[in-house]
Amino acid sequence: MFLKILMMLAFIAVTLYIGFRTRKSARDVDSFVLGGRKVGPWLSAFAYGTSYFSALVFIGYAGQFGWKYGMAAIWIGLGNAFIGSLLVWYVLGARTRAMTHHLQAQTTPEFFGARFSSPALRIAAAAIIFIFLIPYTAGVYSGLSRLFDMAFGVPYEWCIVVMAVLTCIYVVMGGYMATAVNDTVQGCIMLFGIVAVIVAVLAEYGGFTQAMITLSQVPSDAPGMADMQGAYTSIFGTNLFDLAAVLVLTSLGTWGMPQMLQKFYAIKSIDAIKRGAIISTLFAVVVAGGCYFLGGFARLAAGNIKYQPNGVPVYDSIIPSMLTNIPDLLMGLTVVLVLSASMSTLSALVLTSGSTLTLDVLKGKFIGEMNVKGQILAIRLLIVAFVLISMVIALIQYNSPIMFIAQLMAISWGALAGSFLAPFLYGLYWQRTTVAGVWACFIFAVALTCGNMMLDFVISPITAGALTMLAGLVIVPLVSLVTSPPDAEQTSALFRESYLNLHDMKIDAD
């Protein structure tokens, strides 16, 4: 216990020190929200990767889908690496940096408002972000707190409070640069920690070969597959359709999540994007691939996990149960690993939410024109408010026998990425994209997500989330083609000025 507490105190001290040291870099809104658009490839790549992967993946997704699909869950990790990291950097990175720089957009709602000349779109996007980032944040709290409860015996409520206070302090002090530098430190911990944890857990099961042999002998409980031999070591698992839905949700989701897109706004040059793409992909291969690889052995911990009265596992207890017997020093490292992953994601979420509500809703609309100090103060206050709201949701979720971490993330990503992915992508590449097409996508994604919740989940939140993303790719062009086109001269000028010599230029923030 002494070692675990010592490691925790060291981690907290470093985190707060970085927040204190970077506070001078947050003197104006652009610096507070985007680091002055001068963030290099390493900081950007680690900020992207650590915002992507948190306790939601390590505790929630790896446990639940490792249990359901066995080793086939690794496909999800690979999809996260090559679709959710590599491909998105190459497809969206440079164009996002170029157009948002030209439009002077600091947030995703501001991009929509300026790109489509629609203040109403800007407010709608801001509302969607603030509302639907809350369940995602609650899931981050939940995953970390379950591990703390196991490792330290600390009540769940206290875990949430400590994590919230710590994150608020360093984000409020240093803004984007505090999160980016902390993300890099935390990312290094994650890289080392996930490898060490996998080695230790496999050793508990007799090594990799013995663990695979034991796993291959576990009978399947999937409908109609009871006689399948080696179900949980097969290449496509027990339910290929559901596996594909999870892969789509978690991999395509980054293409529309505002806290992920913001990393492209802040990177200092087009050249840095090329290097950042490789760094973030390698990070994702190790972290996401490692998490789902570990989760693939979940069935071996069947005797130690918690079950609901109906016999369904408490999925969020699976990974903590697998870590019960690892050495104390490694358990301390694991706690720091999950704390690193969770705080990096939480800091990105609260910064995105606070800046969005201030710049896109309050500024110039409800409280008149705001000076720089007023805007930064408002962002800081809203960060605190956002954290408090998500804390309440996390406490409610913990006492719910139905809603697991994976479902919280699916609701959030389904509404957010379903709303923004297609409009953002087409807005960058296709001049014919119309305001009506964007509105149709927003309405469909939010309506499907909320309707599915109110009808007690006719389809799973994960399937619904994947559906909203894929449907948006069809809805936006169809509606755009049958509605009045945008002003051709204005749109052509925007694209021409944004992408002039795109592949040769190096963009520097003035």
C-alpha positions as CSV (number, residue, x, y, z in Angstrom):
1,M,0.0,0.0,0.0
2,F,2.9,2.4,0.8
3,L,4.3,1.9,-2.7
4,K,1.0,2.4,-4.4
5,I,0.3,5.6,-2.4
6,L,3.8,6.9,-3.1
7,M,3.4,6.4,-6.8
8,M,0.0,8.1,-6.7
9,L,1.5,11.1,-4.9
10,A,4.4,11.4,-7.3
11,F,2.0,11.3,-10.3
12,I,-0.3,14.0,-8.7
13,A,2.7,16.2,-7.9
14,V,4.0,16.0,-11.5
15,T,0.6,16.7,-12.9
16,L,0.0,19.8,-10.8
17,Y,3.6,21.0,-11.4
18,I,3.0,20.9,-15.2
19,G,-0.3,22.8,-14.7
20,F,1.6,25.5,-12.7
21,R,4.5,25.8,-15.2
22,T,2.2,26.1,-18.2
23,R,-0.2,28.7,-16.7
24,K,1.7,31.6,-18.4
25,S,0.9,30.1,-21.8
26,A,-2.9,30.6,-21.2
27,R,-3.1,34.4,-21.3
28,D,-5.5,34.7,-24.2
29,V,-8.3,32.6,-25.5
30,D,-6.5,31.1,-28.5
31,S,-3.6,30.1,-26.2
32,F,-5.9,28.7,-23.6
33,V,-8.1,26.7,-26.0
34,L,-5.6,25.7,-28.8
35,G,-2.1,26.4,-27.4
36,G,-1.7,29.3,-29.8
37,R,-1.9,26.8,-32.7
38,K,1.8,26.1,-32.2
39,V,1.7,22.6,-30.8
40,G,4.3,20.2,-32.3
41,P,3.8,16.6,-33.6
42,W,4.9,14.7,-30.5
43,L,2.7,16.7,-28.1
44,S,-0.2,16.6,-30.6
45,A,0.1,12.9,-31.2
46,F,0.2,12.0,-27.5
47,A,-2.6,14.4,-26.8
48,Y,-4.7,12.7,-29.5
49,G,-3.9,9.2,-28.4
50,T,-4.4,9.8,-24.7
51,S,-7.7,11.6,-25.3
52,Y,-8.8,8.6,-27.4
53,F,-8.0,5.8,-24.9
54,S,-9.0,6.0,-21.2
55,A,-10.5,3.8,-18.5
56,L,-13.5,3.5,-20.9
57,V,-11.3,1.3,-23.1
58,F,-9.1,-0.4,-20.5
59,I,-11.9,-1.1,-17.9
60,G,-15.1,-0.9,-19.9
61,Y,-14.6,-1.9,-23.6
62,A,-11.7,-4.4,-23.2
63,G,-13.5,-6.3,-20.4
64,Q,-17.0,-6.4,-22.0
65,F,-15.9,-7.2,-25.6
66,G,-13.1,-9.4,-24.6
67,W,-15.7,-11.5,-22.7
68,K,-18.1,-11.5,-25.6
69,Y,-15.7,-12.1,-28.5
70,G,-12.5,-13.5,-27.0
71,M,-9.3,-12.8,-29.0
72,A,-11.3,-11.5,-31.9
73,A,-11.6,-8.3,-29.9
74,I,-8.1,-7.4,-31.1
75,W,-9.7,-6.3,-34.4
76,I,-11.3,-3.4,-32.5
77,G,-7.9,-2.3,-31.3
78,L,-6.4,-2.6,-34.8
79,G,-9.4,-0.6,-36.2
80,N,-8.8,2.1,-33.6
81,A,-5.1,2.3,-34.7
82,F,-5.5,2.3,-38.5
83,I,-8.9,3.9,-39.0
84,G,-9.3,5.9,-35.8
85,S,-5.7,7.2,-35.8
86,L,-3.7,6.8,-39.0
87,L,-6.5,7.3,-41.6
88,V,-8.2,10.2,-39.9
89,W,-4.9,12.1,-39.6
90,Y,-4.2,11.8,-43.3
91,V,-7.8,12.5,-44.4
92,L,-8.8,15.2,-42.0
93,G,-5.6,16.6,-40.5
94,A,-4.2,18.9,-43.1
95,R,-7.5,20.2,-44.4
96,T,-8.9,20.8,-40.9
97,R,-5.7,22.8,-40.0
98,A,-5.9,24.8,-43.2
99,M,-9.6,25.7,-43.1
100,T,-10.0,26.3,-39.4
101,H,-6.9,28.5,-39.6
102,H,-8.4,30.5,-42.5
103,L,-11.8,30.8,-40.7
104,Q,-10.2,31.5,-37.4
105,A,-12.4,28.8,-35.8
106,Q,-11.4,27.7,-32.4
107,T,-14.1,25.2,-31.8
108,T,-16.1,22.7,-33.8
109,P,-19.4,24.7,-33.5
110,E,-17.5,27.8,-34.6
111,F,-16.3,25.9,-37.7
112,F,-19.8,24.9,-38.6
113,G,-21.1,28.4,-38.1
114,A,-18.3,30.0,-40.3
115,R,-18.1,27.3,-42.9
116,F,-21.9,27.3,-43.6
117,S,-22.6,31.0,-42.6
118,S,-25.1,29.8,-40.1
119,P,-25.2,31.1,-36.5
120,A,-28.0,28.7,-35.7
121,L,-25.8,25.7,-36.7
122,R,-23.1,27.0,-34.4
123,I,-25.5,27.1,-31.4
124,A,-27.0,23.7,-32.2
125,A,-23.6,22.1,-32.4
126,A,-22.6,23.7,-29.1
127,A,-25.7,22.3,-27.4
128,I,-25.1,18.8,-28.7
129,I,-21.5,18.9,-27.5
130,F,-22.3,20.1,-24.0
131,I,-25.2,17.6,-23.5
132,F,-23.6,14.5,-24.9
133,L,-20.1,14.9,-23.6
134,I,-21.6,14.4,-20.1
135,P,-22.3,10.7,-20.3
136,Y,-18.9,10.1,-21.9
137,T,-17.2,12.0,-19.0
138,A,-19.3,10.0,-16.5
139,G,-18.0,6.8,-18.0
140,V,-14.4,7.9,-17.6
141,Y,-15.0,8.6,-13.9
142,S,-16.7,5.2,-13.5
143,G,-13.9,3.2,-15.0
144,L,-11.2,4.7,-12.9
145,S,-13.1,4.7,-9.7
146,R,-13.8,0.9,-9.9
147,L,-10.1,0.2,-10.2
148,F,-9.3,2.6,-7.3
149,D,-11.9,0.8,-5.2
150,M,-10.2,-2.5,-5.8
151,A,-6.6,-1.3,-5.3
152,F,-7.0,1.1,-2.4
153,G,-10.4,0.2,-0.9
154,V,-11.3,3.9,-1.3
155,P,-15.1,4.5,-1.6
156,Y,-16.2,5.2,-5.2
157,E,-17.5,8.7,-4.3
158,W,-14.1,9.8,-3.0
159,C,-12.4,8.6,-6.1
160,I,-14.6,10.7,-8.3
161,V,-14.1,13.8,-6.2
162,V,-10.3,13.5,-6.1
163,M,-10.1,12.9,-9.9
164,A,-12.4,15.8,-10.6
165,V,-10.6,18.2,-8.4
166,L,-7.1,17.3,-9.7
167,T,-8.2,17.6,-13.4
168,C,-10.0,20.9,-12.8
169,I,-6.9,22.4,-11.1
170,Y,-4.4,21.8,-13.9
171,V,-6.8,22.4,-16.8
172,V,-8.0,25.7,-15.3
173,M,-4.4,26.8,-14.7
174,G,-2.8,25.9,-18.0
175,G,-5.5,25.2,-20.5
176,Y,-4.6,23.3,-23.7
177,M,-0.8,23.3,-23.1
178,A,-1.2,21.9,-19.6
179,T,-3.3,19.1,-21.1
180,A,-0.9,18.5,-24.0
181,V,2.3,18.3,-21.8
182,N,0.5,16.2,-19.2
183,D,-0.8,13.9,-22.0
184,T,2.7,13.3,-23.2
185,V,3.9,12.3,-19.7
186,Q,0.8,10.2,-19.2
187,G,1.1,8.6,-22.6
188,C,4.6,7.3,-21.8
189,I,3.2,5.8,-18.6
190,M,0.5,4.1,-20.6
191,L,2.9,2.6,-23.1
192,F,5.1,1.1,-20.5
193,G,2.3,0.1,-18.2
194,I,0.1,-1.8,-20.6
195,V,3.0,-4.0,-21.7
196,A,3.9,-4.7,-18.1
197,V,0.3,-5.5,-17.1
198,I,-0.1,-7.9,-20.1
199,V,3.1,-9.8,-19.2
200,A,2.0,-10.1,-15.5
201,V,-1.5,-11.2,-16.2
202,L,-0.4,-13.9,-18.7
203,A,2.1,-15.2,-16.2
204,E,-0.8,-15.8,-13.8
205,Y,-2.4,-18.0,-16.4
206,G,0.7,-20.0,-17.2
207,G,2.1,-17.9,-20.0
208,F,0.7,-17.0,-23.4
209,T,0.5,-20.6,-24.9
210,Q,-1.1,-22.1,-21.8
211,A,-3.6,-19.2,-21.6
212,M,-4.6,-19.7,-25.2
213,I,-5.0,-23.5,-24.7
214,T,-7.2,-22.9,-21.6
215,L,-9.2,-20.2,-23.5
216,S,-9.8,-22.5,-26.5
217,Q,-11.5,-25.0,-24.1
218,V,-14.0,-22.5,-22.8
219,P,-17.5,-23.4,-24.2
220,S,-19.4,-20.6,-26.0
221,D,-22.5,-19.2,-24.5
222,A,-23.5,-17.3,-27.6
223,P,-26.9,-18.3,-29.1
224,G,-26.6,-21.2,-31.5
225,M,-22.8,-21.6,-30.9
226,A,-22.7,-23.9,-27.9
227,D,-21.0,-26.7,-29.9
228,M,-18.3,-24.4,-31.5
229,Q,-14.8,-25.5,-30.5
230,G,-12.4,-22.7,-29.6
231,A,-15.0,-20.0,-30.0
232,Y,-13.0,-17.4,-28.0
233,T,-9.8,-18.0,-29.9
234,S,-11.3,-17.9,-33.3
235,I,-10.4,-15.0,-35.7
236,F,-13.9,-13.5,-35.9
237,G,-15.3,-14.5,-32.5
238,T,-18.9,-15.4,-31.7
239,N,-20.8,-12.5,-33.3
240,L,-19.2,-10.9,-36.3
241,F,-22.0,-8.3,-36.8
242,D,-21.8,-7.0,-33.3
243,L,-18.0,-7.0,-33.4
244,A,-18.2,-4.9,-36.6
245,A,-20.6,-2.4,-34.9
246,V,-18.1,-1.9,-32.1
247,L,-15.2,-1.4,-34.5
248,V,-17.2,1.2,-36.5
249,L,-18.3,3.0,-33.4
250,T,-14.9,3.2,-31.7
251,S,-12.9,3.8,-34.9
252,L,-15.0,6.1,-37.0
253,G,-16.1,7.9,-33.9
254,T,-12.9,9.9,-33.7
255,W,-13.7,11.5,-37.1
256,G,-16.5,13.4,-35.5
257,M,-15.6,13.8,-31.8
258,P,-14.9,17.5,-31.1
259,Q,-12.1,16.9,-28.5
260,M,-10.3,14.8,-31.1
261,L,-10.7,17.2,-34.0
262,Q,-9.4,20.0,-31.8
263,K,-5.9,18.4,-32.0
264,F,-5.8,19.2,-35.7
265,Y,-6.8,22.8,-35.0
266,A,-3.9,23.3,-32.6
267,I,-1.0,21.6,-34.5
268,K,1.5,24.1,-35.8
269,S,2.0,22.9,-39.4
270,I,1.1,20.6,-42.2
271,D,4.4,18.9,-41.9
272,A,3.8,18.2,-38.2
273,I,0.6,16.4,-39.1
274,K,2.5,13.8,-41.2
275,R,4.8,13.0,-38.3
276,G,2.0,13.1,-35.8
277,A,0.0,10.6,-37.8
278,I,2.8,8.0,-37.5
279,I,3.4,8.6,-33.8
280,S,-0.3,8.5,-32.9
281,T,-0.8,5.2,-34.8
282,L,2.1,3.5,-33.1
283,F,0.7,4.7,-29.8
284,A,-2.7,3.3,-30.6
285,V,-1.3,-0.1,-31.8
286,V,0.4,-0.6,-28.4
287,V,-2.3,0.9,-26.1
288,A,-5.6,-0.1,-27.9
289,G,-4.2,-3.4,-29.3
290,G,-2.8,-4.2,-25.8
291,C,-6.0,-3.4,-24.0
292,Y,-8.2,-5.6,-26.3
293,F,-5.5,-8.4,-26.3
294,L,-5.7,-8.5,-22.5
295,G,-9.5,-8.4,-22.6
296,G,-9.5,-11.3,-24.9
297,F,-8.5,-13.5,-22.0
298,A,-11.5,-12.3,-19.9
299,R,-13.2,-15.7,-19.8
300,L,-10.3,-17.1,-17.8
301,A,-11.3,-14.8,-14.9
302,A,-14.9,-16.1,-14.9
303,G,-14.7,-17.4,-11.3
304,N,-13.6,-14.1,-9.9
305,I,-15.8,-11.5,-11.5
306,K,-19.1,-10.1,-10.2
307,Y,-22.5,-11.1,-11.7
308,Q,-25.9,-9.5,-11.8
309,P,-28.9,-11.5,-10.4
310,N,-29.8,-12.6,-13.9
311,G,-26.4,-14.2,-14.4
312,V,-25.0,-11.5,-16.8
313,P,-21.5,-10.5,-15.8
314,V,-20.8,-7.0,-14.4
315,Y,-18.6,-6.2,-17.3
316,D,-16.8,-3.3,-15.7
317,S,-15.6,-5.7,-13.0
318,I,-13.8,-8.0,-15.4
319,I,-10.4,-6.3,-15.9
320,P,-10.1,-5.3,-12.2
321,S,-10.7,-9.0,-11.3
322,M,-7.9,-10.1,-13.7
323,L,-5.5,-7.7,-12.0
324,T,-6.2,-8.9,-8.4
325,N,-3.1,-11.1,-8.0
326,I,-0.5,-9.1,-9.8
327,P,2.4,-7.7,-7.7
328,D,1.8,-4.7,-5.5
329,L,4.3,-2.5,-7.4
330,L,2.7,-3.4,-10.7
331,M,-0.7,-2.7,-9.3
332,G,0.5,0.7,-8.3
333,L,1.7,1.2,-11.9
334,T,-1.6,0.0,-13.2
335,V,-3.5,2.5,-11.1
336,V,-1.3,5.2,-12.4
337,L,-1.7,3.9,-15.9
338,V,-5.5,4.0,-15.8
339,L,-5.4,7.4,-13.9
340,S,-3.2,8.7,-16.7
341,A,-5.5,7.5,-19.4
342,S,-8.6,8.8,-17.7
343,M,-7.3,12.2,-16.7
344,S,-6.0,12.9,-20.2
345,T,-9.4,12.1,-21.7
346,L,-11.3,14.0,-19.0
347,S,-9.1,17.1,-19.4
348,A,-9.8,17.1,-23.2
349,L,-13.5,16.7,-22.6
350,V,-13.9,19.4,-20.0
351,L,-11.7,21.9,-22.0
352,T,-13.8,21.2,-25.1
353,S,-17.1,21.6,-23.3
354,G,-16.2,24.7,-21.4
355,S,-14.7,26.5,-24.4
356,T,-17.5,25.5,-26.7
357,L,-20.3,26.8,-24.4
358,T,-18.4,30.1,-23.7
359,L,-17.3,30.9,-27.3
360,D,-20.3,29.6,-29.2
361,V,-23.2,30.3,-26.9
362,L,-22.5,32.9,-24.2
363,K,-20.1,35.2,-26.0
364,G,-22.1,38.0,-27.7
365,K,-25.4,36.3,-27.3
366,F,-26.5,36.0,-23.7
367,I,-24.0,38.3,-21.8
368,G,-22.9,40.7,-24.5
369,E,-19.4,41.1,-25.8
370,M,-16.8,39.6,-23.5
371,N,-13.2,40.8,-23.2
372,V,-10.3,38.2,-23.1
373,K,-10.2,38.0,-19.3
374,G,-14.0,37.5,-19.2
375,Q,-13.9,34.7,-21.8
376,I,-11.2,32.8,-20.0
377,L,-12.9,33.2,-16.7
378,A,-16.2,31.9,-18.2
379,I,-14.4,28.9,-19.7
380,R,-12.9,28.1,-16.4
381,L,-16.1,28.4,-14.5
382,L,-17.9,26.2,-17.1
383,I,-15.2,23.6,-16.8
384,V,-16.0,23.3,-13.1
385,A,-19.7,23.2,-13.8
386,F,-19.3,20.5,-16.5
387,V,-17.2,18.4,-14.1
388,L,-19.8,18.7,-11.3
389,I,-22.7,17.6,-13.6
390,S,-20.8,14.6,-15.0
391,M,-19.9,13.6,-11.4
392,V,-23.6,13.3,-10.6
393,I,-24.2,11.2,-13.7
394,A,-21.3,8.9,-12.7
395,L,-22.8,8.4,-9.3
396,I,-26.1,7.5,-10.8
397,Q,-24.5,5.2,-13.3
398,Y,-22.6,3.3,-10.6
399,N,-25.8,2.4,-8.8
400,S,-27.5,1.3,-12.0
401,P,-27.6,-2.4,-12.7
402,I,-28.1,-1.9,-16.4
403,M,-25.9,0.9,-17.8
404,F,-22.3,-0.2,-18.2
405,I,-19.4,2.0,-19.2
406,A,-19.4,0.8,-22.8
407,Q,-23.1,1.9,-23.2
408,L,-22.4,5.4,-21.7
409,M,-19.6,5.9,-24.3
410,A,-21.9,4.6,-27.1
411,I,-24.6,7.1,-26.3
412,S,-22.1,9.9,-26.3
413,W,-20.2,8.9,-29.4
414,G,-23.4,8.0,-31.3
415,A,-24.9,11.4,-30.9
416,L,-21.7,13.5,-31.3
417,A,-19.9,11.6,-34.0
418,G,-23.2,10.8,-35.7
419,S,-24.0,14.5,-35.8
420,F,-20.6,15.9,-36.8
421,L,-18.6,13.2,-38.7
422,A,-20.4,13.5,-42.1
423,P,-21.0,17.3,-42.1
424,F,-17.4,17.9,-41.0
425,L,-15.9,15.6,-43.7
426,Y,-18.1,16.9,-46.5
427,G,-17.6,20.4,-45.3
428,L,-13.9,20.1,-45.8
429,Y,-14.0,18.3,-49.2
430,W,-17.3,19.1,-51.0
431,Q,-18.3,22.7,-51.9
432,R,-21.9,21.6,-52.6
433,T,-22.6,20.6,-49.0
434,T,-25.6,22.6,-47.8
435,V,-26.9,23.9,-44.4
436,A,-30.0,21.7,-44.9
437,G,-27.8,18.6,-45.2
438,V,-26.0,19.4,-42.0
439,W,-29.2,20.0,-40.1
440,A,-30.6,16.7,-41.4
441,C,-27.6,14.9,-40.0
442,F,-27.8,16.6,-36.7
443,I,-31.5,15.9,-36.3
444,F,-31.2,12.2,-37.3
445,A,-28.3,11.4,-35.0
446,V,-29.8,13.1,-31.9
447,A,-33.3,11.7,-32.6
448,L,-32.1,8.1,-33.1
449,T,-29.9,8.3,-30.0
450,C,-32.6,9.8,-27.8
451,G,-35.4,7.8,-29.2
452,N,-33.5,4.6,-28.7
453,M,-32.9,5.6,-25.0
454,M,-36.6,6.5,-24.4
455,L,-37.7,3.2,-25.9
456,D,-35.4,1.3,-23.5
457,F,-32.9,0.5,-26.2
458,V,-34.7,-1.3,-29.0
459,I,-31.3,-1.8,-30.5
460,S,-28.1,-1.7,-28.4
461,P,-26.5,1.8,-27.9
462,I,-23.4,0.5,-29.7
463,T,-25.3,-0.6,-32.8
464,A,-27.3,2.7,-32.8
465,G,-24.1,4.7,-32.5
466,A,-22.5,2.9,-35.5
467,L,-25.7,3.4,-37.5
468,T,-25.8,7.2,-36.9
469,M,-22.3,7.6,-38.2
470,L,-22.8,5.5,-41.3
471,A,-26.2,7.0,-42.1
472,G,-24.8,10.5,-41.9
473,L,-22.4,9.7,-44.8
474,V,-25.5,9.1,-46.9
475,I,-27.9,11.7,-45.5
476,V,-25.7,14.8,-46.0
477,P,-25.0,14.3,-49.7
478,L,-28.6,13.2,-50.5
479,V,-30.2,16.2,-48.7
480,S,-27.5,18.6,-50.1
481,L,-28.3,17.5,-53.7
482,V,-32.0,18.1,-53.4
483,T,-31.8,21.5,-51.6
484,S,-30.6,24.9,-52.8
485,P,-26.8,25.0,-53.3
486,P,-24.7,27.5,-51.3
487,D,-23.3,30.6,-52.8
488,A,-20.9,29.3,-55.4
489,E,-18.6,32.3,-55.5
490,Q,-18.3,32.5,-51.7
491,T,-17.7,28.8,-51.3
492,S,-15.1,28.6,-54.1
493,A,-13.2,31.6,-52.6
494,L,-13.2,29.8,-49.2
495,F,-11.8,26.6,-50.6
496,R,-9.3,28.4,-52.9
497,E,-7.9,30.5,-50.0
498,S,-7.9,27.6,-47.5
499,Y,-6.1,25.1,-49.7
500,L,-3.8,27.2,-51.9
501,N,-0.7,25.1,-52.2
502,L,-1.9,22.9,-49.4
503,H,0.8,20.2,-49.7
504,D,3.7,22.7,-50.0
505,M,2.9,25.3,-47.5
506,K,3.8,25.4,-43.8
507,I,1.1,27.1,-41.7
508,D,2.3,29.1,-38.7
509,A,-0.1,31.0,-36.4
510,D,0.6,34.7,-36.5
